[in-house]
């Protein structure tokens, strides 16, 4: 057992609780296997399965005894080991002491030996110096004797016959001698030694020339060691630079890249740099000269040849851009081989090479871009077989006068030319112009210096604006405006080609805007030219938007005018007042109108996008409703005719659902409810008029429709409609959009964009959203939150909500409102974004309203707000930071 305990104790990590559990488990297993249990134990075991307390007690007692025995044995073992360790420590200590004594003795012997060696070395050095002092003068004397012997040959008349100067194998020795003789000759008086000096100089030049020739021969065979030896000898000669020049000329004689020299320059420099480092003493200077020679001769000549012909400006500009960009890249790649003193030298050389071309670059670029755009436009109009016209100055006034005269005299004098549906707009042409302008701007960014870049970018962009927008888009808009038809006939719906013009204009403007944002704005944004760019672009866009608005308005008028004329001429009185009962179907005039309107709605959706689409469809629906409403007012209806009118309105409702505009759908729903007044029995009129739909209408509208009934004279004398005429408007809990629609139907709609509640004081005071005043200085009369009809107001994340407040300021001094709006969720406050903020008289958000004042603001519902119910706290302060308006509204954030 003791060995088993030891195994368990030695396990890592050791846990006492786990040891006790294992001991208990083994004991229980042994008891269950033996089957020997006393009566008392049986009684206990009856309550707890496999549990024997007696056996466990005995086991624990025996284990404790065993562990004590084990502890005593381990303690004795530890004492023996400690005694053994102590004895070993004493033995090792004695050994270390003896070793230290021996080390000290060896160290003393080493220092004595070192002193003796130093003494002997000093004596030997002294002896060497004495020998050198004796030998050096002797060597110099010998060398001087040799030089005097050679010098004597130059002093004698006649040619030099010593074979050292003629033997090719002794060239290095001849170079050493002639170099020393040349130095001596420089100090000799010219009058006495003119002839010897001349001979020495000639022989000096001859040896120098032979050395350079040998160097060139070694370079051809790439004998690096010989080149290094020759370069070292020539470094003492005055023609050392000729050696370097010879190396450079011979190295650059063989082209590396064929006709395109840029390809091989970097590999060539890399190859020769490795050779230069091995051969020359100052490789950095030699390599700088190697590169400069290439720039000043090879590259300069190559660029001049390529740029010589300027007749083809397209090719010239592309070549200039390519050469300049590749030269800059080459300079960057070769900078590692230049010395630190020549950091900017390559860029300066590049500027010198292209200087005369860069000076007049922008004029050539502007002329080329102008010519290119002009030719593309001419080519486009030629393909359309169209001769571009000059737009008349008073064309719009002329057209309006023709329409007016034609309407009054019932004759058509307006000459409308639609060009067979041709829009004279081309996305392909726009892309070509944009590509040309982009290429020009790209060249401009590279070739122009930093100070001139903004002005040159604007100059090129102005050319693009001129041809793409003024000469192309605006011209097409002018033609499109003049081609919008004036309704002359009721037979066929006029062709609406202007919508195609709108679609293509939008595409071109988007393309232009993208290019300006990427190629123009980044280079002028932080310069004075940026305001100039924004001004020109704004004027251009305003002119274009004005034409688009005018054209879309004429287009809608043409469609609505056709509907009006068609219904006036084709809708028969008997359609709504037949002499006998007929099948309840829609009238032919209605079906024809709906059939023609559906493609127009789809065309508008295709050609116009975003908010513009919503606004145009809204305006289209409103005008269509007015035409149909007014048209029904000209008719009289009996029972069968009323059924036909209801069927007609249903057809119109199906058609306008494609507009996806709640206001227009609501208008036609109300019109449908009004048509029911023409059908119901007289005794049920009051019930219908007080229903959910018609209860909010002005009594004059209801009366007008009831008067259209064929039996109106009969029911007028009854009491069926007496209550209707006395009923007042009830605008309680009415949606703002509904109020807008009903005011329209009542005949006194006032278009107030941005504040649809102007002039409503006497009508909808009771519609205010419930709110809690939290200490306002001014009296809040009315609160409207768009889309909120009951508390809490639901606000969708990621949307903008318009808030309108009508208030009374007794001192009439409210001219500045600073908003602070907080979302409050579980006592946590988050500030909201408001626009406009602050609000003053200059921003058209603060207005006079029937003796009071009103303001509107747009609150942004952040996408990060939690989907919870809470409170919107709205505080307003004046210019003196004094709180003037404060209210709270319960809200709920939705997804």
Helices and strands as residue ranges (DSSP letters): H 2-9, H 16-34, H 39-47, H 53-155, G 163-165, G 168-170, H 171-185, H 194-220, H 224-234, H 240-253, H 261-279, H 283-293, I 294-299, H 300-306, H 313-334, G 335-337, G 340-342, H 345-359, H 361-383, H 395-409, G 419-421, H 427-447, H 450-464, I 465-474, H 475-483, H 498-519, H 521-524, H 529-570, H 573-576, H 588-607, H 610-633, H 639-656, G 657-659, H 662-676, G 682-684, H 685-689, H 699-706, H 712-716, H 722-726, H 736-745, G 765-767, E 772-773, E 779-785, E 793-796, E 800-808, E 816-825, E 828-831, E 833-835, E 839-840, G 841-843, E 846-849, E 852-860, E 869-877, E 883-894
